[in-house]
Amino acid sequence: MTLRNGKEFLMIPGPTNVPDEVLRAMHRPAVDIYEGPLLRTTDACLAGLKRLFRTEGKPYIYISNGHGAWDAALSNTLSRGDKVLVLESGRFALGWGEAAAMSGIEVEVLPGNWRRPVDPAAVAARLTADTSHAIKAVLVVQIDTASGVLNDIRAIRAAIDAAGHPALFMVDCIASLGCVPFEMDAWGVDLALTGSQKGLMAPPGLAFIAAGPRALAAHKTAGLRNSYMDWTFRDGPEHYMKYCGTPPEHMLFAFNRAVELIEEEGLEAVWRRHRLLARATRAAVEVWGRAGTMDLNITVPEARSDSVTVILFNGVDPAPLRAFVKDVCGVTVGGTIGEIAGRGIRIGHMGHVNAAMLLGTLSALDLGLRHLGIPHGTGAVDAALACLTADLAASA
């Protein structure tokens, strides 16, 4: 028996749901890449990126996913043999480090815990010990979708400053921009990057970098520059140079409309929506977890992200639950990856997501737990509703 016929919910941590208005923005003919409306669209996208990153730095657009943004960040600022410090708190900072190693960069990992955020004191201690300033850049992810952690970017910047270290501070915001507060300039971030397919509500295929003054200065002596990623070429006088060739026209139309939708809602209001939906999700998981079969992966409450919730199962295979909610209810939630692969589920609540979608997802999971006989605390959906009720009343 299935109950899935109807609007299906995609509740994974990316790619996320694309608003119909964003899809409609793509449904138009191709235009001239040298003059006219496309130039204005590019200008609007670049200006929107500066507002989203909260920076006066220089934005760049790539036809790529987030992995391409990693390569662009590294190749435009570093040289072969340079050393970077990767701050582990899940899978994706490590992935960025792996990309660096393939480029001939020396990589040191500051070991972390998949259940806790990066420890700023450990960052300060390691950088203080680097008296020769061999470390040229510090790489960190603001939100890691594998672990569900939210790292404190301001505190890490303060740790770098406390050590008196000149390393560039680079932040991956792929799962955080447009979901939670990020203040590139105010927090002292030298380079930030993201992708189109998560909180920014556009199809996969675009990656973005914002480079601050110190990153732009490092670019002048970077030895890994290549023709496609190179900022110098992309700063050239011709419009096509911003894309190192033919612009991704229809993706730009889509992204421009997505930025408009975010700003129509208000960026701070978007952050608040994500915060409320995430709090409701965690309230439900905490109730389910009373039976001892599941728990929130991140043990530090203030370090739990507002874009994805990662749930670990104890002695229970989560695969049948994921299959039930997808095949019977039409709701797709993610499985866990990396060192916790197969041990839990991931609920993505970022981007184009509202209360009805979130509550429907929680209800489908609750139904699955009951149907499959998985021990769980009762009243989880009521707890989510109570959490939203209290949050809405507090902000009225």
Secondary structure, DSSP 4 states (H G I P E B T S, - for coil): -----S--EEESSSS-PPPHHHHHHH-S----SSSSHHHHHHHHHHHHHHHHHT-SSEEEEEES-HHHHHHHHHHTT--TT-EEEEE-SSSHHHHHHHHHHHTT-EEEEE---TTS---HHHHHHHHHH-TT--EEEEEEESEETTTTEE--HHHHHHHHHHTT---EEEEE-TTTTTTS---TTTTT-SEEEEETTSTT-S-S-EEEEEE-HHHHHHHTT-S---TTT-HHHHTSSSGGGGGTSS--HHHHHHHHHHHHHHHHH-HHHHHHHHHHHHHHHHHHHHHHGGGSSEEES--SGGGB-SSEEEEEESSS-SHHHHHHHHHTT-EEEEEP-GGGTTSEEEEE--SS--HHHHHHHHHHHHHHHHHHT----S-HHHHHHHHHHHHHHHT-
